[in-house]
Amino acid sequence: MELQKEISLKRNSELKGKKLKVLVEAVEGDFYIGRSYRDAPEVDGEVLIPLKDRKLKIGEFYLSEVYDYNEYDLFADVIDK
């Protein structure tokens, strides 16, 4: 499992600074939860977008830029609708 974590972390690190089209699916805590073209529901990681006093619509796509990551998830900010 440690090897898979290393592989996943490396792949996610390559996405830092990249723009992804993210489908917003839910709100959990301080984040909108979404996924990109590379994420299968309930199998892969998620794209977490901070709430930041903005109203995103569940079920809508947003162009977002990845600013951080961990082994499983990406953290992104919306840059455009």
PyMOL Python script that loads the backbone (N, CA, C, O; Angstrom):
from pymol import cmd

cmd.read_pdbstr("""\
ATOM      1  N   MET A   1       0.815  -1.193   0.000  1.00  0.00           N
ATOM      2  CA  MET A   1       0.000   0.000   0.000  1.00  0.00           C
ATOM      3  C   MET A   1       0.862   1.263   0.000  1.00  0.00           C
ATOM      4  O   MET A   1       0.478   2.273  -0.589  1.00  0.00           O
ATOM      5  N   GLU A   2       2.018   1.213   0.652  1.00  0.00           N
ATOM      6  CA  GLU A   2       2.914   2.375   0.675  1.00  0.00           C
ATOM      7  C   GLU A   2       3.379   2.727  -0.731  1.00  0.00           C
ATOM      8  O   GLU A   2       3.485   3.906  -1.070  1.00  0.00           O
ATOM      9  N   LEU A   3       3.655   1.728  -1.545  1.00  0.00           N
ATOM     10  CA  LEU A   3       4.087   1.986  -2.921  1.00  0.00           C
ATOM     11  C   LEU A   3       2.988   2.702  -3.694  1.00  0.00           C
ATOM     12  O   LEU A   3       3.268   3.632  -4.450  1.00  0.00           O
ATOM     13  N   GLN A   4       1.749   2.281  -3.512  1.00  0.00           N
ATOM     14  CA  GLN A   4       0.634   2.935  -4.203  1.00  0.00           C
ATOM     15  C   GLN A   4       0.481   4.381  -3.754  1.00  0.00           C
ATOM     16  O   GLN A   4       0.180   5.253  -4.569  1.00  0.00           O
ATOM     17  N   LYS A   5       0.685   4.648  -2.464  1.00  0.00           N
ATOM     18  CA  LYS A   5       0.615   6.023  -1.964  1.00  0.00           C
ATOM     19  C   LYS A   5       1.669   6.890  -2.644  1.00  0.00           C
ATOM     20  O   LYS A   5       1.388   8.021  -3.039  1.00  0.00           O
ATOM     21  N   GLU A   6       2.885   6.356  -2.779  1.00  0.00           N
ATOM     22  CA  GLU A   6       3.969   7.101  -3.430  1.00  0.00           C
ATOM     23  C   GLU A   6       3.628   7.395  -4.889  1.00  0.00           C
ATOM     24  O   GLU A   6       3.851   8.504  -5.373  1.00  0.00           O
ATOM     25  N   ILE A   7       3.093   6.411  -5.577  1.00  0.00           N
ATOM     26  CA  ILE A   7       2.719   6.585  -6.988  1.00  0.00           C
ATOM     27  C   ILE A   7       1.621   7.633  -7.110  1.00  0.00           C
ATOM     28  O   ILE A   7       1.695   8.518  -7.962  1.00  0.00           O
ATOM     29  N   SER A   8       0.613   7.537  -6.269  1.00  0.00           N
ATOM     30  CA  SER A   8      -0.503   8.482  -6.299  1.00  0.00           C
ATOM     31  C   SER A   8      -0.031   9.896  -5.971  1.00  0.00           C
ATOM     32  O   SER A   8      -0.452  10.854  -6.618  1.00  0.00           O
ATOM     33  N   LEU A   9       0.837  10.033  -4.975  1.00  0.00           N
ATOM     34  CA  LEU A   9       1.364  11.344  -4.597  1.00  0.00           C
ATOM     35  C   LEU A   9       2.145  11.961  -5.752  1.00  0.00           C
ATOM     36  O   LEU A   9       2.011  13.154  -6.025  1.00  0.00           O
ATOM     37  N   LYS A  10       2.958  11.158  -6.428  1.00  0.00           N
ATOM     38  CA  LYS A  10       3.729  11.664  -7.569  1.00  0.00           C
ATOM     39  C   LYS A  10       2.800  12.113  -8.695  1.00  0.00           C
ATOM     40  O   LYS A  10       2.991  13.185  -9.269  1.00  0.00           O
ATOM     41  N   ARG A  11       1.805  11.302  -9.008  1.00  0.00           N
ATOM     42  CA  ARG A  11       0.858  11.675 -10.078  1.00  0.00           C
ATOM     43  C   ARG A  11       0.097  12.948  -9.725  1.00  0.00           C
ATOM     44  O   ARG A  11      -0.098  13.815 -10.577  1.00  0.00           O
ATOM     45  N   ASN A  12      -0.330  13.062  -8.473  1.00  0.00           N
ATOM     46  CA  ASN A  12      -1.043  14.270  -8.061  1.00  0.00           C
ATOM     47  C   ASN A  12      -0.127  15.491  -8.075  1.00  0.00           C
ATOM     48  O   ASN A  12      -0.572  16.591  -8.404  1.00  0.00           O
ATOM     49  N   SER A  13       1.148  15.313  -7.723  1.00  0.00           N
ATOM     50  CA  SER A  13       2.082  16.446  -7.720  1.00  0.00           C
ATOM     51  C   SER A  13       2.240  17.035  -9.116  1.00  0.00           C
ATOM     52  O   SER A  13       2.482  18.233  -9.259  1.00  0.00           O
ATOM     53  N   GLU A  14       2.107  16.212 -10.134  1.00  0.00           N
ATOM     54  CA  GLU A  14       2.234  16.674 -11.522  1.00  0.00           C
ATOM     55  C   GLU A  14       1.067  17.568 -11.942  1.00  0.00           C
ATOM     56  O   GLU A  14       1.146  18.250 -12.964  1.00  0.00           O
ATOM     57  N   LEU A  15      -0.007  17.569 -11.166  1.00  0.00           N
ATOM     58  CA  LEU A  15      -1.185  18.376 -11.499  1.00  0.00           C
ATOM     59  C   LEU A  15      -1.188  19.745 -10.818  1.00  0.00           C
ATOM     60  O   LEU A  15      -2.037  20.582 -11.126  1.00  0.00           O
ATOM     61  N   LYS A  16      -0.249  19.983  -9.898  1.00  0.00           N
ATOM     62  CA  LYS A  16      -0.202  21.287  -9.220  1.00  0.00           C
ATOM     63  C   LYS A  16       0.017  22.389 -10.254  1.00  0.00           C
ATOM     64  O   LYS A  16       0.938  22.317 -11.067  1.00  0.00           O
ATOM     65  N   GLY A  17      -0.838  23.406 -10.211  1.00  0.00           N
ATOM     66  CA  GLY A  17      -0.767  24.512 -11.161  1.00  0.00           C
ATOM     67  C   GLY A  17      -1.543  24.277 -12.448  1.00  0.00           C
ATOM     68  O   GLY A  17      -1.678  25.188 -13.265  1.00  0.00           O
ATOM     69  N   LYS A  18      -2.051  23.074 -12.635  1.00  0.00           N
ATOM     70  CA  LYS A  18      -2.820  22.751 -13.845  1.00  0.00           C
ATOM     71  C   LYS A  18      -4.282  23.148 -13.674  1.00  0.00           C
ATOM     72  O   LYS A  18      -4.797  23.242 -12.560  1.00  0.00           O
ATOM     73  N   LYS A  19      -4.926  23.376 -14.799  1.00  0.00           N
ATOM     74  CA  LYS A  19      -6.350  23.716 -14.807  1.00  0.00           C
ATOM     75  C   LYS A  19      -7.158  22.468 -15.158  1.00  0.00           C
ATOM     76  O   LYS A  19      -6.826  21.746 -16.099  1.00  0.00           O
ATOM     77  N   LEU A  20      -8.212  22.225 -14.400  1.00  0.00           N
ATOM     78  CA  LEU A  20      -9.083  21.072 -14.612  1.00  0.00           C
ATOM     79  C   LEU A  20     -10.536  21.523 -14.606  1.00  0.00           C
ATOM     80  O   LEU A  20     -10.912  22.433 -13.867  1.00  0.00           O
ATOM     81  N   LYS A  21     -11.334  20.888 -15.420  1.00  0.00           N
ATOM     82  CA  LYS A  21     -12.775  21.096 -15.378  1.00  0.00           C
ATOM     83  C   LYS A  21     -13.308  20.161 -14.292  1.00  0.00           C
ATOM     84  O   LYS A  21     -13.138  18.944 -14.372  1.00  0.00           O
ATOM     85  N   VAL A  22     -13.954  20.740 -13.277  1.00  0.00           N
ATOM     86  CA  VAL A  22     -14.384  19.974 -12.105  1.00  0.00           C
ATOM     87  C   VAL A  22     -15.909  19.987 -11.998  1.00  0.00           C
ATOM     88  O   VAL A  22     -16.538  21.043 -12.069  1.00  0.00           O
ATOM     89  N   LEU A  23     -16.487  18.809 -11.829  1.00  0.00           N
ATOM     90  CA  LEU A  23     -17.918  18.664 -11.583  1.00  0.00           C
ATOM     91  C   LEU A  23     -18.141  18.708 -10.075  1.00  0.00           C
ATOM     92  O   LEU A  23     -17.667  17.831  -9.353  1.00  0.00           O
ATOM     93  N   VAL A  24     -18.857  19.718  -9.596  1.00  0.00           N
ATOM     94  CA  VAL A  24     -19.144  19.845  -8.162  1.00  0.00           C
ATOM     95  C   VAL A  24     -20.319  18.931  -7.829  1.00  0.00           C
ATOM     96  O   VAL A  24     -21.382  19.007  -8.444  1.00  0.00           O
ATOM     97  N   GLU A  25     -20.098  18.052  -6.823  1.00  0.00           N
ATOM     98  CA  GLU A  25     -21.107  17.051  -6.482  1.00  0.00           C
ATOM     99  C   GLU A  25     -21.724  17.208  -5.100  1.00  0.00           C
ATOM    100  O   GLU A  25     -22.828  16.720  -4.861  1.00  0.00           O
ATOM    101  N   ALA A  26     -21.024  17.886  -4.181  1.00  0.00           N
ATOM    102  CA  ALA A  26     -21.524  17.960  -2.805  1.00  0.00           C
ATOM    103  C   ALA A  26     -20.775  19.038  -2.035  1.00  0.00           C
ATOM    104  O   ALA A  26     -19.815  19.634  -2.524  1.00  0.00           O
ATOM    105  N   VAL A  27     -21.247  19.265  -0.816  1.00  0.00           N
ATOM    106  CA  VAL A  27     -20.554  20.132   0.136  1.00  0.00           C
ATOM    107  C   VAL A  27     -20.286  19.296   1.376  1.00  0.00           C
ATOM    108  O   VAL A  27     -21.182  18.625   1.888  1.00  0.00           O
ATOM    109  N   GLU A  28     -19.037  19.339   1.861  1.00  0.00           N
ATOM    110  CA  GLU A  28     -18.670  18.654   3.104  1.00  0.00           C
ATOM    111  C   GLU A  28     -17.781  19.586   3.899  1.00  0.00           C
ATOM    112  O   GLU A  28     -16.709  19.972   3.433  1.00  0.00           O
ATOM    113  N   GLY A  29     -18.212  19.949   5.087  1.00  0.00           N
ATOM    114  CA  GLY A  29     -17.411  20.837   5.924  1.00  0.00           C
ATOM    115  C   GLY A  29     -17.160  22.165   5.233  1.00  0.00           C
ATOM    116  O   GLY A  29     -18.101  22.862   4.855  1.00  0.00           O
ATOM    117  N   ASP A  30     -15.895  22.514   5.069  1.00  0.00           N
ATOM    118  CA  ASP A  30     -15.498  23.789   4.467  1.00  0.00           C
ATOM    119  C   ASP A  30     -15.196  23.682   2.976  1.00  0.00           C
ATOM    120  O   ASP A  30     -14.608  24.598   2.401  1.00  0.00           O
ATOM    121  N   PHE A  31     -15.588  22.578   2.340  1.00  0.00           N
ATOM    122  CA  PHE A  31     -15.233  22.358   0.941  1.00  0.00           C
ATOM    123  C   PHE A  31     -16.418  21.915   0.089  1.00  0.00           C
ATOM    124  O   PHE A  31     -17.320  21.216   0.551  1.00  0.00           O
ATOM    125  N   TYR A  32     -16.386  22.345  -1.166  1.00  0.00           N
ATOM    126  CA  TYR A  32     -17.194  21.705  -2.200  1.00  0.00           C
ATOM    127  C   TYR A  32     -16.402  20.469  -2.601  1.00  0.00           C
ATOM    128  O   TYR A  32     -15.175  20.515  -2.686  1.00  0.00           O
ATOM    129  N   ILE A  33     -17.091  19.380  -2.844  1.00  0.00           N
ATOM    130  CA  ILE A  33     -16.454  18.140  -3.262  1.00  0.00           C
ATOM    131  C   ILE A  33     -16.784  17.918  -4.729  1.00  0.00           C
ATOM    132  O   ILE A  33     -17.948  17.941  -5.127  1.00  0.00           O
ATOM    133  N   GLY A  34     -15.748  17.702  -5.525  1.00  0.00           N
ATOM    134  CA  GLY A  34     -15.960  17.493  -6.946  1.00  0.00           C
ATOM    135  C   GLY A  34     -15.023  16.440  -7.492  1.00  0.00           C
ATOM    136  O   GLY A  34     -14.237  15.832  -6.765  1.00  0.00           O
ATOM    137  N   ARG A  35     -15.127  16.241  -8.793  1.00  0.00           N
ATOM    138  CA  ARG A  35     -14.215  15.311  -9.462  1.00  0.00           C
ATOM    139  C   ARG A  35     -13.938  15.814 -10.868  1.00  0.00           C
ATOM    140  O   ARG A  35     -14.726  16.547 -11.466  1.00  0.00           O
ATOM    141  N   SER A  36     -12.804  15.397 -11.361  1.00  0.00           N
ATOM    142  CA  SER A  36     -12.394  15.785 -12.710  1.00  0.00           C
ATOM    143  C   SER A  36     -12.564  14.583 -13.639  1.00  0.00           C
ATOM    144  O   SER A  36     -13.056  13.532 -13.229  1.00  0.00           O
ATOM    145  N   TYR A  37     -12.158  14.753 -14.874  1.00  0.00           N
ATOM    146  CA  TYR A  37     -12.258  13.675 -15.864  1.00  0.00           C
ATOM    147  C   TYR A  37     -11.493  12.430 -15.433  1.00  0.00           C
ATOM    148  O   TYR A  37     -11.793  11.334 -15.907  1.00  0.00           O
ATOM    149  N   ARG A  38     -10.518  12.575 -14.550  1.00  0.00           N
ATOM    150  CA  ARG A  38      -9.668  11.441 -14.177  1.00  0.00           C
ATOM    151  C   ARG A  38     -10.147  10.712 -12.928  1.00  0.00           C
ATOM    152  O   ARG A  38      -9.489   9.773 -12.478  1.00  0.00           O
ATOM    153  N   ASP A  39     -11.278  11.122 -12.359  1.00  0.00           N
ATOM    154  CA  ASP A  39     -11.747  10.562 -11.093  1.00  0.00           C
ATOM    155  C   ASP A  39     -13.069   9.825 -11.245  1.00  0.00           C
ATOM    156  O   ASP A  39     -14.076  10.410 -11.642  1.00  0.00           O
ATOM    157  N   ALA A  40     -13.058   8.535 -10.925  1.00  0.00           N
ATOM    158  CA  ALA A  40     -14.291   7.744 -10.925  1.00  0.00           C
ATOM    159  C   ALA A  40     -14.962   7.883  -9.555  1.00  0.00           C
ATOM    160  O   ALA A  40     -14.273   7.884  -8.534  1.00  0.00           O
ATOM    161  N   PRO A  41     -16.280   7.998  -9.516  1.00  0.00           N
ATOM    162  CA  PRO A  41     -16.984   8.130  -8.231  1.00  0.00           C
ATOM    163  C   PRO A  41     -16.719   6.935  -7.319  1.00  0.00           C
ATOM    164  O   PRO A  41     -16.717   5.787  -7.763  1.00  0.00           O
ATOM    165  N   GLU A  42     -16.499   7.222  -6.045  1.00  0.00           N
ATOM    166  CA  GLU A  42     -16.330   6.219  -4.997  1.00  0.00           C
ATOM    167  C   GLU A  42     -15.103   5.334  -5.164  1.00  0.00           C
ATOM    168  O   GLU A  42     -14.925   4.388  -4.396  1.00  0.00           O
ATOM    169  N   VAL A  43     -14.253   5.616  -6.143  1.00  0.00           N
ATOM    170  CA  VAL A  43     -13.058   4.805  -6.359  1.00  0.00           C
ATOM    171  C   VAL A  43     -11.808   5.667  -6.228  1.00  0.00           C
ATOM    172  O   VAL A  43     -10.865   5.303  -5.525  1.00  0.00           O
ATOM    173  N   ASP A  44     -11.807   6.803  -6.904  1.00  0.00           N
ATOM    174  CA  ASP A  44     -10.641   7.679  -6.940  1.00  0.00           C
ATOM    175  C   ASP A  44     -10.780   8.817  -5.939  1.00  0.00           C
ATOM    176  O   ASP A  44     -11.791   8.955  -5.251  1.00  0.00           O
ATOM    177  N   GLY A  45      -9.733   9.624  -5.884  1.00  0.00           N
ATOM    178  CA  GLY A  45      -9.738  10.791  -5.009  1.00  0.00           C
ATOM    179  C   GLY A  45     -10.738  11.835  -5.473  1.00  0.00           C
ATOM    180  O   GLY A  45     -11.449  11.652  -6.460  1.00  0.00           O
ATOM    181  N   GLU A  46     -10.772  12.929  -4.737  1.00  0.00           N
ATOM    182  CA  GLU A  46     -11.716  14.006  -5.028  1.00  0.00           C
ATOM    183  C   GLU A  46     -10.953  15.304  -5.255  1.00  0.00           C
ATOM    184  O   GLU A  46      -9.769  15.415  -4.937  1.00  0.00           O
ATOM    185  N   VAL A  47     -11.654  16.272  -5.810  1.00  0.00           N
ATOM    186  CA  VAL A  47     -11.130  17.628  -5.920  1.00  0.00           C
ATOM    187  C   VAL A  47     -11.880  18.455  -4.886  1.00  0.00           C
ATOM    188  O   VAL A  47     -13.106  18.558  -4.934  1.00  0.00           O
ATOM    189  N   LEU A  48     -11.141  19.043  -3.954  1.00  0.00           N
ATOM    190  CA  LEU A  48     -11.747  19.835  -2.886  1.00  0.00           C
ATOM    191  C   LEU A  48     -11.559  21.315  -3.191  1.00  0.00           C
ATOM    192  O   LEU A  48     -10.441  21.775  -3.427  1.00  0.00           O
ATOM    193  N   ILE A  49     -12.664  22.055  -3.183  1.00  0.00           N
ATOM    194  CA  ILE A  49     -12.665  23.487  -3.478  1.00  0.00           C
ATOM    195  C   ILE A  49     -13.174  24.211  -2.233  1.00  0.00           C
ATOM    196  O   ILE A  49     -14.300  23.962  -1.803  1.00  0.00           O
ATOM    197  N   PRO A  50     -12.369  25.105  -1.640  1.00  0.00           N
ATOM    198  CA  PRO A  50     -12.816  25.820  -0.441  1.00  0.00           C
ATOM    199  C   PRO A  50     -14.098  26.616  -0.695  1.00  0.00           C
ATOM    200  O   PRO A  50     -14.287  27.174  -1.776  1.00  0.00           O
ATOM    201  N   LEU A  51     -14.964  26.664   0.302  1.00  0.00           N
ATOM    202  CA  LEU A  51     -16.229  27.393   0.165  1.00  0.00           C
ATOM    203  C   LEU A  51     -16.006  28.880  -0.088  1.00  0.00           C
ATOM    204  O   LEU A  51     -16.595  29.432  -1.017  1.00  0.00           O
ATOM    205  N   LYS A  52     -15.177  29.538   0.707  1.00  0.00           N
ATOM    206  CA  LYS A  52     -14.818  30.951   0.520  1.00  0.00           C
ATOM    207  C   LYS A  52     -16.001  31.871   0.225  1.00  0.00           C
ATOM    208  O   LYS A  52     -15.897  32.720  -0.660  1.00  0.00           O
ATOM    209  N   ASP A  53     -17.095  31.732   0.920  1.00  0.00           N
ATOM    210  CA  ASP A  53     -18.258  32.623   0.744  1.00  0.00           C
ATOM    211  C   ASP A  53     -18.753  32.709  -0.692  1.00  0.00           C
ATOM    212  O   ASP A  53     -19.275  33.748  -1.097  1.00  0.00           O
ATOM    213  N   ARG A  54     -18.608  31.672  -1.449  1.00  0.00           N
ATOM    214  CA  ARG A  54     -19.131  31.688  -2.820  1.00  0.00           C
ATOM    215  C   ARG A  54     -20.173  30.593  -2.960  1.00  0.00           C
ATOM    216  O   ARG A  54     -20.177  29.613  -2.214  1.00  0.00           O
ATOM    217  N   LYS A  55     -21.038  30.776  -3.910  1.00  0.00           N
ATOM    218  CA  LYS A  55     -22.117  29.818  -4.147  1.00  0.00           C
ATOM    219  C   LYS A  55     -21.868  29.104  -5.471  1.00  0.00           C
ATOM    220  O   LYS A  55     -22.074  29.671  -6.544  1.00  0.00           O
ATOM    221  N   LEU A  56     -21.428  27.867  -5.381  1.00  0.00           N
ATOM    222  CA  LEU A  56     -21.299  27.039  -6.573  1.00  0.00           C
ATOM    223  C   LEU A  56     -22.518  26.130  -6.624  1.00  0.00           C
ATOM    224  O   LEU A  56     -23.067  25.761  -5.586  1.00  0.00           O
ATOM    225  N   LYS A  57     -22.934  25.776  -7.815  1.00  0.00           N
ATOM    226  CA  LYS A  57     -24.112  24.921  -7.974  1.00  0.00           C
ATOM    227  C   LYS A  57     -23.694  23.457  -8.075  1.00  0.00           C
ATOM    228  O   LYS A  57     -22.802  23.101  -8.844  1.00  0.00           O
ATOM    229  N   ILE A  58     -24.352  22.625  -7.287  1.00  0.00           N
ATOM    230  CA  ILE A  58     -24.137  21.187  -7.365  1.00  0.00           C
ATOM    231  C   ILE A  58     -24.578  20.731  -8.756  1.00  0.00           C
ATOM    232  O   ILE A  58     -25.642  21.120  -9.236  1.00  0.00           O
ATOM    233  N   GLY A  59     -23.751  19.903  -9.398  1.00  0.00           N
ATOM    234  CA  GLY A  59     -24.071  19.402 -10.729  1.00  0.00           C
ATOM    235  C   GLY A  59     -23.515  20.252 -11.860  1.00  0.00           C
ATOM    236  O   GLY A  59     -23.705  19.922 -13.031  1.00  0.00           O
ATOM    237  N   GLU A  60     -22.825  21.352 -11.523  1.00  0.00           N
ATOM    238  CA  GLU A  60     -22.235  22.226 -12.542  1.00  0.00           C
ATOM    239  C   GLU A  60     -20.734  21.982 -12.643  1.00  0.00           C
ATOM    240  O   GLU A  60     -20.097  21.541 -11.686  1.00  0.00           O
ATOM    241  N   PHE A  61     -20.177  22.277 -13.821  1.00  0.00           N
ATOM    242  CA  PHE A  61     -18.740  22.201 -14.048  1.00  0.00           C
ATOM    243  C   PHE A  61     -18.117  23.574 -13.838  1.00  0.00           C
ATOM    244  O   PHE A  61     -18.710  24.594 -14.188  1.00  0.00           O
ATOM    245  N   TYR A  62     -16.909  23.594 -13.260  1.00  0.00           N
ATOM    246  CA  TYR A  62     -16.171  24.835 -13.043  1.00  0.00           C
ATOM    247  C   TYR A  62     -14.705  24.618 -13.412  1.00  0.00           C
ATOM    248  O   TYR A  62     -14.102  23.614 -13.033  1.00  0.00           O
ATOM    249  N   LEU A  63     -14.146  25.564 -14.149  1.00  0.00           N
ATOM    250  CA  LEU A  63     -12.722  25.519 -14.448  1.00  0.00           C
ATOM    251  C   LEU A  63     -11.983  25.894 -13.173  1.00  0.00           C
ATOM    252  O   LEU A  63     -12.235  26.946 -12.585  1.00  0.00           O
ATOM    253  N   SER A  64     -11.071  25.029 -12.749  1.00  0.00           N
ATOM    254  CA  SER A  64     -10.387  25.203 -11.473  1.00  0.00           C
ATOM    255  C   SER A  64      -8.897  24.957 -11.638  1.00  0.00           C
ATOM    256  O   SER A  64      -8.468  24.201 -12.509  1.00  0.00           O
ATOM    257  N   GLU A  65      -8.110  25.616 -10.778  1.00  0.00           N
ATOM    258  CA  GLU A  65      -6.655  25.439 -10.805  1.00  0.00           C
ATOM    259  C   GLU A  65      -6.207  24.744  -9.526  1.00  0.00           C
ATOM    260  O   GLU A  65      -6.553  25.171  -8.424  1.00  0.00           O
ATOM    261  N   VAL A  66      -5.437  23.674  -9.680  1.00  0.00           N
ATOM    262  CA  VAL A  66      -4.946  22.887  -8.550  1.00  0.00           C
ATOM    263  C   VAL A  66      -3.841  23.673  -7.840  1.00  0.00           C
ATOM    264  O   VAL A  66      -2.861  24.080  -8.464  1.00  0.00           O
ATOM    265  N   TYR A  67      -4.006  23.883  -6.527  1.00  0.00           N
ATOM    266  CA  TYR A  67      -2.990  24.600  -5.757  1.00  0.00           C
ATOM    267  C   TYR A  67      -2.294  23.716  -4.725  1.00  0.00           C
ATOM    268  O   TYR A  67      -1.258  24.105  -4.187  1.00  0.00           O
ATOM    269  N   ASP A  68      -2.841  22.534  -4.439  1.00  0.00           N
ATOM    270  CA  ASP A  68      -2.222  21.630  -3.477  1.00  0.00           C
ATOM    271  C   ASP A  68      -2.757  20.220  -3.710  1.00  0.00           C
ATOM    272  O   ASP A  68      -3.675  20.020  -4.506  1.00  0.00           O
ATOM    273  N   TYR A  69      -2.183  19.255  -3.016  1.00  0.00           N
ATOM    274  CA  TYR A  69      -2.547  17.851  -3.213  1.00  0.00           C
ATOM    275  C   TYR A  69      -2.070  17.032  -2.027  1.00  0.00           C
ATOM    276  O   TYR A  69      -1.236  17.480  -1.239  1.00  0.00           O
ATOM    277  N   ASN A  70      -2.610  15.827  -1.911  1.00  0.00           N
ATOM    278  CA  ASN A  70      -2.073  14.817  -1.010  1.00  0.00           C
ATOM    279  C   ASN A  70      -2.114  13.488  -1.762  1.00  0.00           C
ATOM    280  O   ASN A  70      -2.297  13.473  -2.979  1.00  0.00           O
ATOM    281  N   GLU A  71      -1.949  12.385  -1.057  1.00  0.00           N
ATOM    282  CA  GLU A  71      -1.902  11.091  -1.745  1.00  0.00           C
ATOM    283  C   GLU A  71      -3.175  10.780  -2.512  1.00  0.00           C
ATOM    284  O   GLU A  71      -3.139  10.090  -3.531  1.00  0.00           O
ATOM    285  N   TYR A  72      -4.291  11.285  -2.027  1.00  0.00           N
ATOM    286  CA  TYR A  72      -5.571  10.892  -2.606  1.00  0.00           C
ATOM    287  C   TYR A  72      -6.324  12.015  -3.306  1.00  0.00           C
ATOM    288  O   TYR A  72      -6.987  11.775  -4.315  1.00  0.00           O
ATOM    289  N   ASP A  73      -6.234  13.227  -2.790  1.00  0.00           N
ATOM    290  CA  ASP A  73      -7.090  14.315  -3.253  1.00  0.00           C
ATOM    291  C   ASP A  73      -6.303  15.496  -3.798  1.00  0.00           C
ATOM    292  O   ASP A  73      -5.115  15.666  -3.526  1.00  0.00           O
ATOM    293  N   LEU A  74      -7.010  16.303  -4.576  1.00  0.00           N
ATOM    294  CA  LEU A  74      -6.474  17.560  -5.086  1.00  0.00           C
ATOM    295  C   LEU A  74      -7.235  18.701  -4.431  1.00  0.00           C
ATOM    296  O   LEU A  74      -8.417  18.565  -4.116  1.00  0.00           O
ATOM    297  N   PHE A  75      -6.562  19.823  -4.226  1.00  0.00           N
ATOM    298  CA  PHE A  75      -7.179  21.037  -3.704  1.00  0.00           C
ATOM    299  C   PHE A  75      -7.090  22.082  -4.802  1.00  0.00           C
ATOM    300  O   PHE A  75      -6.015  22.318  -5.353  1.00  0.00           O
ATOM    301  N   ALA A  76      -8.215  22.709  -5.124  1.00  0.00           N
ATOM    302  CA  ALA A  76      -8.255  23.630  -6.260  1.00  0.00           C
ATOM    303  C   ALA A  76      -9.113  24.843  -5.946  1.00  0.00           C
ATOM    304  O   ALA A  76      -9.962  24.812  -5.055  1.00  0.00           O
ATOM    305  N   ASP A  77      -8.873  25.915  -6.697  1.00  0.00           N
ATOM    306  CA  ASP A  77      -9.696  27.119  -6.637  1.00  0.00           C
ATOM    307  C   ASP A  77     -10.369  27.311  -7.983  1.00  0.00           C
ATOM    308  O   ASP A  77      -9.761  27.075  -9.027  1.00  0.00           O
ATOM    309  N   VAL A  78     -11.610  27.734  -7.960  1.00  0.00           N
ATOM    310  CA  VAL A  78     -12.338  28.027  -9.196  1.00  0.00           C
ATOM    311  C   VAL A  78     -11.737  29.276  -9.823  1.00  0.00           C
ATOM    312  O   VAL A  78     -11.533  30.282  -9.144  1.00  0.00           O
ATOM    313  N   ILE A  79     -11.451  29.208 -11.128  1.00  0.00           N
ATOM    314  CA  ILE A  79     -10.922  30.383 -11.815  1.00  0.00           C
ATOM    315  C   ILE A  79     -11.902  30.919 -12.840  1.00  0.00           C
ATOM    316  O   ILE A  79     -11.746  32.043 -13.319  1.00  0.00           O
ATOM    317  N   ASP A  80     -12.914  30.127 -13.185  1.00  0.00           N
ATOM    318  CA  ASP A  80     -13.908  30.558 -14.166  1.00  0.00           C
ATOM    319  C   ASP A  80     -15.042  29.547 -14.169  1.00  0.00           C
ATOM    320  O   ASP A  80     -14.869  28.420 -13.705  1.00  0.00           O
ATOM    321  N   LYS A  81     -16.189  29.934 -14.684  1.00  0.00           N
ATOM    322  CA  LYS A  81     -17.305  28.983 -14.836  1.00  0.00           C
ATOM    323  C   LYS A  81     -17.205  28.315 -16.178  1.00  0.00           C
ATOM    324  O   LYS A  81     -18.043  27.477 -16.514  1.00  0.00           O
TER     325      LYS A  81
END
""", "prot")
cmd.dss("prot")
cmd.show_as("cartoon", "prot")
cmd.util.cbc("prot")
cmd.orient("prot")
